[in-house]
């Protein structure tokens, strides 16, 4: 017996989501408990792979799980490492003042924060360099954001400049990231 595929229209999906929103408002405790239950189940389901990844990171610096979204993993790792380095480091490049070095590290960390937000599933940030395309995408995002109460958007021109500057500084000062 063959499985029959049923096509669902966009309108039907929207109607189902609205119905779900109404039910959540009507029965908040029920949905809170349901979310709690499934959060616990997900936590327990993920526990074996998290334990394996923990030991893999200890042995080789990364876990198999980290390579699923390697761009996200590296962005998060570099952002957090640079922030820690800035707080704990006692040195700076000889041709910079301490204040300039702190500014440089802040810019690098911000670049990787933006990269992390672009790489994650639920962060809703998109890097589009072409201004016309950015405007087009932002109009679409505006409609989606209103319907689903999210905040997806494209990077602003300033964020793109800061992002590019951070990559330039990261490359330029890569060998200065030593205490």
C-alpha positions in Angstrom: 0.0 0.0 0.0 1.4 3.4 -1.0 1.5 6.4 1.3 -0.8 9.1 0.0 0.7 12.6 0.2 -1.7 15.4 1.0 -0.8 18.9 -0.1 -1.5 21.7 2.5 -2.0 25.2 1.4 -0.3 28.2 3.0 -3.7 29.4 4.2 -4.3 26.1 6.0 -0.9 26.4 7.8 -1.7 29.9 8.9 -5.2 28.9 10.1 -3.7 26.0 12.1 -1.1 28.3 13.7 -3.8 30.8 14.7 -5.8 28.0 16.2 -2.8 26.9 18.2 -2.2 30.5 19.4 -5.8 30.7 20.5 -5.5 27.4 22.4 -2.3 28.5 24.1 -4.0 31.7 25.3 -7.1 29.7 26.4 -5.1 27.0 28.2 -1.8 28.4 29.2 -1.1 26.0 32.1 -1.7 23.0 29.8 0.7 24.3 27.2 3.3 25.2 29.8 3.2 21.7 31.2 3.3 20.2 27.7 6.4 22.4 26.9 8.0 21.4 30.1 7.4 17.7 29.5 8.9 17.9 26.0 11.8 20.0 27.2 12.7 17.2 29.7 12.3 14.6 27.0 14.6 16.5 24.6 17.1 17.0 27.4 17.1 13.3 28.1 17.3 12.4 24.4 20.2 14.7 23.9 22.1 13.6 27.0 24.0 10.7 25.4 25.2 12.8 22.5 26.1 15.7 24.8 28.2 13.3 27.0 29.9 11.9 24.0 30.6 15.4 22.7 32.0 16.5 26.1 34.6 13.7 26.0 35.4 14.3 22.3 36.0 18.0 23.1 38.3 17.1 25.9 40.3 14.7 23.7 40.4 16.6 20.4 38.9 20.0 21.0 35.6 19.5 19.2 32.8 17.0 19.2 31.1 15.4 16.2 28.0 17.2 17.2 29.8 20.5 16.9 30.4 20.0 13.2 26.7 19.9 12.4 26.7 23.7 12.5 30.4 24.3 12.5 30.0 27.9 11.6 27.8 28.5 14.6 30.1 26.5 16.9 33.2 28.4 15.8 31.5 31.8 15.9 30.4 31.1 19.5 33.8 29.8 20.5 35.7 32.7 19.1 33.3 35.3 20.4 33.4 33.9 24.0 37.2 33.3 23.8 37.9 36.8 22.7 35.7 38.2 25.5 37.5 36.1 28.0 40.9 37.0 26.6 40.0 40.7 26.8 39.0 40.4 30.5 42.0 38.2 31.5 44.8 39.3 29.3 47.6 41.5 30.6 49.2 42.4 27.3 48.5 44.3 24.1 50.4 44.8 20.8 53.3 47.1 21.1 52.0 49.6 18.5 48.6 50.0 20.3 47.4 51.5 23.6 45.5 49.3 26.0 42.3 51.2 25.1 42.9 50.6 21.3 43.5 46.9 22.0 40.2 46.7 24.0 38.3 48.4 21.2 39.8 46.0 18.7 38.9 43.0 20.7 35.4 44.3 21.2 35.0 44.7 17.4 36.3 41.2 16.8 33.9 39.8 19.4 31.0 41.7 18.0 31.8 40.3 14.5 31.6 36.8 15.8 28.4 37.6 17.7 26.8 38.7 14.4 28.2 35.6 12.7 26.7 33.4 15.4 23.3 35.1 15.0 23.4 34.5 11.3 24.4 30.9 11.8 21.8 29.9 14.4 18.4 28.5 13.6 16.3 30.9 15.7 18.3 34.1 15.6 16.8 35.5 12.4 19.7 37.6 11.2 20.7 37.5 7.5 23.8 38.9 5.8 22.8 40.3 2.4 25.3 42.8 1.0 23.2 44.1 -1.9 21.1 47.0 -0.6 18.1 46.4 -3.0 17.9 42.8 -2.0 18.2 43.7 1.7 15.2 46.1 1.3 13.2 43.3 -0.5 14.0 40.7 2.2 13.3 43.2 5.1 9.8 43.8 3.6 9.1 40.1 3.5 10.5 39.7 7.1 8.3 42.5 8.2 5.2 40.5 7.1 6.5 37.3 8.7 7.4 39.1 11.9 3.9 40.5 12.3 2.2 37.1 11.7 4.5 35.0 13.9 5.7 37.5 16.5 9.4 37.0 15.7 12.1 39.5 14.9 13.9 38.2 11.7 15.8 40.8 9.7 18.8 41.6 7.5 21.9 43.1 8.9 22.0 46.9 8.6 24.6 48.7 6.6 26.4 49.6 9.8 26.3 46.0 11.1 27.8 44.9 7.8 30.6 47.5 8.0 31.3 46.5 11.6 31.2 42.8 10.7 33.7 43.3 7.8 35.9 45.5 10.1 36.0 42.7 12.7 37.1 40.1 10.2 39.8 42.5 9.0 41.0 43.1 12.5 40.8 39.4 13.4 43.0 38.5 10.4 45.4 41.5 11.1 45.8 40.7 14.8 45.5 36.9 14.8 49.0 36.5 16.0 48.5 39.1 18.7 45.9 37.0 20.5 48.5 35.8 22.9 49.1 36.8 26.6 
